[in-house]
Amino acid sequence: MSITFNLLSASVFFLIANGLFVSFLLILKKDNKKANQYLSLLALLLSLWLCDTFFRVSGIYAQKPSLYFLPIYFSFAFGPLLYFYTISLTHTKQPKITRVFIHFIPAILQGIGYVFLQWRSYNFRRDFWLNIHQPYTYDLELALSCLSLVGYLYFSWQHIIRYRSRIENNYSSIRQIALRWLNQLHWVLFLVSLFWFLETIARVVWGFYPATPLSSIIMGVILILIAVGALLQSDLTAINQATEVVEALPDKKALTEYELQQLQGIKSVMRAGKLYLKAELTLKEFADYVQLPSRETSRLINQGLNQSFIDFVNDYRVKHFKYLVSHTDIEHLSLLGVALESGFKSKSTFNRVFKKREGQSPSEFVRRAQNMN
């Protein structure tokens, strides 16, 4: 049996090899171990799924059609694995095994079906392909796999949104732990899934069969990017343990007179101690300064000021920046230098926070302040 190697088949082979390699690396990575187990399995299953594409573009199926219906198709597991990877990455408490198992029932049944077919005779498989799979179940399987992936992507986004809400109420700098890389790749994967779905519709309605399996290749590339991001992701276990103790409370009732006094004390400690200048200030550290439980400190800030902890701290940082610009000699410092002196950790975060709060960029504010002087 000969294998046709060209740019397309070599690209798919490269994706398969890399998928298997990152699957192995993710298993070995100690940080975020439970989450990486889900992602490792996803890398493995997607690599197996891409084997179907490789067999097709390299001419293997044409020479040995009996290989079709190998038990390498577990596309119903793609969405649940990405979903539970996100949950495990953002939570310390893991869902019960029975709950996890329910989500993988379609993938298990899918695998059982292919194992059953593989054990049947070639004539049986050929008849199944011609009379059932090609006209009906092939496109249905792809469409349902795509819809499953889109649905689980949506639930994954919801978990990331809630995770960000938690860390904003605990950390004054979230750039390194906000999982923006994962959210962005979720969006790209969502767009690819829509393309995949439209490709399936085009095949059903117009009989359009693309010569190049573009959606498969793109999904393989995205998986590698997600795996690389996971390998570079720092351990979030300690952060999750800290943030899950303190949750932003939905109760918005007015604070009592005593609670308002406590809130004034919180503001006084922040202002007098200039704690906002500490770039890595956390809610727990700040609560120790004000001698209140973290949960109570978070609640008072949330309800009394209608702010998250990060917004509360950044308000003071912006005020400090404005004071430095207006009342001190900063000619020896760049805008980033002044921002760092004010407690910000990165230029992008500083620019975003300043413009959101002041309605103008930092450079515009500086120009106006200098003109007034």
C-alpha positions in Angstrom: 0.0 0.0 0.0 1.4 3.4 -1.0 0.8 6.7 0.8 0.4 9.9 -1.2 2.4 12.6 0.5 1.7 16.1 -0.6 1.3 19.5 1.1 -2.3 18.6 2.3 -1.6 15.1 3.6 1.7 16.2 5.2 -0.1 19.1 7.0 -2.7 16.7 8.4 0.0 14.2 9.4 1.8 17.0 11.1 -1.3 18.0 13.1 -1.9 14.4 14.1 1.7 14.0 15.3 1.6 17.2 17.2 -1.8 16.4 18.7 -0.4 13.1 20.1 2.7 14.8 21.4 0.8 17.6 23.3 -1.5 15.0 24.6 1.5 13.3 26.2 2.9 16.6 27.5 -0.4 17.6 29.1 -0.5 14.3 31.0 3.0 15.0 32.4 2.2 18.7 33.4 1.7 18.9 37.2 0.0 22.3 37.2 -3.8 22.3 36.7 -3.5 18.5 36.6 -7.2 17.6 36.5 -8.0 20.1 33.8 -5.1 19.0 31.7 -6.3 15.4 31.8 -9.5 16.5 30.0 -7.5 18.5 27.5 -5.1 15.6 26.9 -7.9 13.3 26.1 -9.4 15.9 23.8 -6.0 16.2 22.0 -5.9 12.4 21.6 -9.5 12.0 20.3 -9.1 14.9 17.9 -5.9 13.4 16.6 -7.7 10.1 16.0 -10.5 11.9 14.3 -8.0 13.6 12.0 -6.7 10.1 11.0 -9.9 9.8 9.0 -8.9 12.9 7.1 -5.4 11.7 6.6 -6.6 8.3 5.3 -8.8 10.1 2.8 -6.3 12.7 1.5 -3.3 10.3 1.4 -5.2 7.7 -0.7 -5.3 5.0 2.0 -9.1 4.6 1.9 -9.0 4.3 -1.9 -6.6 1.4 -1.6 -8.1 -0.2 1.5 -11.8 0.8 2.0 -12.1 -1.9 4.7 -10.4 0.6 7.1 -13.5 2.8 7.1 -15.6 2.7 10.3 -12.5 2.3 12.4 -13.4 3.2 16.1 -11.6 6.6 15.8 -14.7 8.9 15.8 -15.6 10.4 19.1 -16.7 13.9 17.9 -19.5 14.0 20.5 -16.8 14.1 23.2 -15.1 17.3 21.9 -17.6 19.7 23.5 -17.8 18.0 26.9 -14.1 17.6 27.2 -13.5 21.3 26.5 -16.3 22.2 28.9 -14.9 20.1 31.7 -11.4 21.4 31.0 -12.8 24.9 31.6 -14.6 23.9 34.8 -11.6 22.1 36.2 -9.3 25.1 35.3 -11.5 27.6 37.1 -12.8 25.6 40.1 -11.2 23.5 42.8 -14.4 21.5 43.5 -14.8 19.0 40.7 -18.2 17.7 39.5 -19.3 14.3 40.6 -18.3 11.4 38.3 -21.9 10.5 37.6 -22.6 14.0 36.3 -19.5 13.9 34.1 -20.5 10.4 32.8 -23.9 11.7 31.6 -22.3 14.2 29.3 -20.2 11.6 27.6 -23.0 9.1 27.0 -23.4 10.2 23.3 -19.7 9.8 22.7 -19.7 6.4 24.3 -22.6 5.3 22.2 -20.9 6.7 19.1 -17.8 4.7 19.9 -19.8 1.5 20.6 -21.4 1.9 17.2 -18.1 2.1 15.4 -16.7 -0.8 17.3 -19.8 -2.9 16.3 -19.4 -1.9 12.7 -15.7 -2.7 12.7 -16.4 -6.3 13.8 -18.9 -6.9 11.1 -18.0 -8.2 7.6 -16.8 -5.8 4.9 -20.0 -6.5 2.9 -22.1 -5.5 5.9 -20.1 -2.2 6.3 -20.4 -1.5 2.6 -24.1 -1.9 2.6 -24.4 0.2 5.8 -22.4 3.0 4.1 -24.3 2.9 0.9 -27.8 2.6 2.3 -27.7 4.3 5.7 -24.5 6.2 6.6 -23.8 8.1 3.4 -27.4 9.2 2.7 -28.5 9.8 6.3 -26.3 9.4 9.4 -23.0 10.8 8.1 -24.2 14.4 7.8 -26.5 14.0 10.8 -23.5 12.9 12.9 -21.4 15.9 11.8 -24.3 18.4 12.3 -25.0 17.1 15.8 -21.3 17.0 16.7 -21.1 20.7 15.6 -24.2 21.7 17.6 -22.9 19.9 20.6 -19.6 21.7 20.4 -21.3 25.1 20.0 -23.5 24.4 23.0 -20.6 23.4 25.3 -18.6 26.4 24.1 -21.4 28.6 25.3 -21.5 27.0 28.7 -17.7 27.2 28.9 -17.9 31.0 28.2 -20.4 31.3 31.0 -17.9 29.7 33.4 -15.1 32.0 32.3 -17.4 35.0 32.9 -18.2 33.9 36.4 -14.6 33.1 37.0 -13.5 36.6 36.0 -16.2 38.0 38.3 -14.7 36.1 41.2 -11.1 37.2 40.6 -12.1 40.8 40.1 -13.4 40.7 43.7 -10.2 39.3 45.0 -7.2 40.5 42.9 -6.2 44.0 41.9 -4.3 42.7 38.9 -5.8 40.0 36.8 -3.9 40.2 33.6 -2.1 36.9 34.1 -5.1 34.9 35.4 -8.0 36.2 33.3 -7.8 33.3 30.8 -8.2 35.7 27.9 -6.3 33.3 25.7 -8.8 30.5 26.3 -11.8 32.8 25.8 -10.4 34.1 22.5 -9.7 30.5 21.2 -13.2 29.6 22.3 -14.5 32.3 20.0 -12.3 31.1 17.1 -13.5 27.6 17.6 -17.1 28.8 17.7 -16.6 30.4 14.3 -15.0 27.2 12.9 -17.9 25.2 14.3 -20.3 27.4 12.4 -18.3 27.0 9.2 -18.3 23.2 9.9 -22.1 23.3 10.3 -22.6 25.4 7.1 -20.4 22.9 5.2 -22.6 20.1 6.4 -25.8 22.0 5.3 -24.2 22.6 1.9 -23.5 18.9 1.5 -27.0 17.9 2.4 -28.8 20.6 0.3 -26.5 21.1 -2.7 -24.4 17.9 -2.6 -21.3 20.1 -2.1 -18.2 18.1 -1.0 -15.1 20.3 -0.6 -11.9 18.7 -2.0 -9.9 20.2 0.9 -11.0 19.3 4.5 -10.4 22.9 5.6 -12.6 22.8 8.8 -10.8 19.7 10.0 -7.4 21.3 9.5 -8.4 24.5 11.2 -9.8 22.6 14.2 -6.6 20.7 14.5 -4.6 24.0 14.5 -6.9 25.5 17.2 -6.5 22.4 19.4 -2.7 22.8 19.2 -3.0 26.5 20.2 -5.3 25.6 23.1 -2.8 22.9 24.2 0.1 25.3 24.0 -1.9 27.8 26.1 -2.6 25.1 28.6 1.1 24.1 28.8 2.0 27.8 29.4 -0.8 28.4 31.9 0.3 28.9 35.4 -1.3 26.9 38.2 -4.6 28.3 39.3 -5.3 26.0 42.2 -4.3 28.4 44.9 -6.2 31.3 43.2 -9.3 29.2 42.9 -9.2 28.1 46.5 -8.9 31.8 47.6 -11.6 33.2 45.3 -14.2 30.5 46.0 -14.2 31.5 49.6 -15.3 35.0 48.7 -18.1 35.3 46.2 -19.7 38.6 45.1 -23.1 38.7 46.8 -26.2 39.6 44.8 -27.9 41.3 47.7 -28.0 45.0 46.9 -29.9 46.3 50.0 -28.7 49.6 51.5 -25.9 49.4 54.1 -26.7 50.2 57.7 -25.1 53.1 59.5 -22.6 50.8 61.2 -21.7 49.2 57.8 -21.3 52.7 56.2 -18.7 53.4 59.0 -16.9 50.2 58.2 -16.9 51.2 54.6 -15.4 54.6 55.5 -12.7 52.7 57.5 -11.9 50.5 54.4 -11.5 53.6 52.2 -9.4 55.3 54.9 -7.0 52.3 55.2 -6.6 52.1 51.5 -5.9 55.9 51.2 -3.7 56.3 54.2 -1.6 53.2 53.7 -1.4 53.7 49.9 -2.0 50.0 49.5 -3.1 50.6 46.0 0.5 51.1 45.0 1.1 47.3 45.6 0.6 45.8 42.1 -0.3 42.3 43.3 -2.6 43.4 46.2 -5.3 40.8 46.9 -8.5 41.0 48.7 -7.3 38.7 51.4 -4.2 40.9 52.1 -6.3 44.0 52.1 -8.9 42.5 54.4 -6.1 41.7 56.9 -5.2 45.4 56.9 -8.7 46.5 57.7 -9.2 43.6 60.2 -12.4 42.3 58.6 -13.1 38.9 57.0 -12.5 38.8 53.2 -16.1 38.0 52.5 -17.4 41.0 54.6 -14.8 43.3 53.0 -15.9 42.2 49.5 -19.6 42.6 50.4 -19.2 46.2 51.7 -17.3 47.3 48.6 -19.8 45.6 46.3 -22.9 46.9 48.0 -21.6 50.3 49.3 -19.7 51.4 46.2 -21.2 49.1 43.5 -17.7 48.1 42.6 -15.6 45.0 42.3 -12.4 44.9 44.4 -10.3 45.5 41.3 -12.3 48.6 40.3 -12.1 49.9 43.9 -8.3 49.6 43.9 -7.9 51.0 40.3 -9.8 54.1 41.2 -7.1 55.0 43.7 -4.4 54.2 41.2 -5.9 56.5 38.6 -6.2 59.3 41.2 -2.6 58.8 42.2 -1.5 58.9 38.5 -3.5 62.2 38.0 -1.9 63.6 41.2 1.7 62.7 40.0 1.0 64.3 36.6 -0.5 67.4 38.0 1.7 68.1 41.1 5.1 66.5 40.5 7.9 66.6 38.0 7.6 63.5 35.9 9.8 64.6 32.9 12.2 61.8 33.7 9.4 59.2 33.5 7.3 57.9 30.6 3.5 57.5 30.9 4.1 53.8 31.6 6.7 54.7 34.2 4.1 56.9 36.0 1.5 54.2 35.7 3.8 51.7 37.3 4.6 54.2 40.0 0.8 54.3 40.6 0.4 50.6 41.1 -0.5 49.4 37.6 1.3 46.4 36.3 0.9 46.7 32.6 0.4 49.4 30.0 -2.7 47.8 28.4 -4.5 47.5 31.7 -3.6 51.1 32.6 -4.8 52.5 29.3 -8.1 50.5 29.5 -8.8 51.4 33.1 -7.9 55.1 32.7 -10.0 55.6 29.6 -13.0 53.8 31.1 -12.9 55.9 34.2 -11.9 59.3 32.7 -13.4 59.2 29.2 -10.0 60.1 27.7 -6.7 58.5 27.1 -3.8 59.1 29.6 -1.8 61.0 26.9 -4.8 63.3 26.4 -5.1 64.0 30.1 -1.4 64.7 30.4 -1.5 67.2 27.5 -4.4 69.1 29.0 -2.8 69.1 32.4 0.4 70.5 30.9 -1.5 73.2 29.0 -3.2 74.2 32.2 0.1 74.6 33.9 
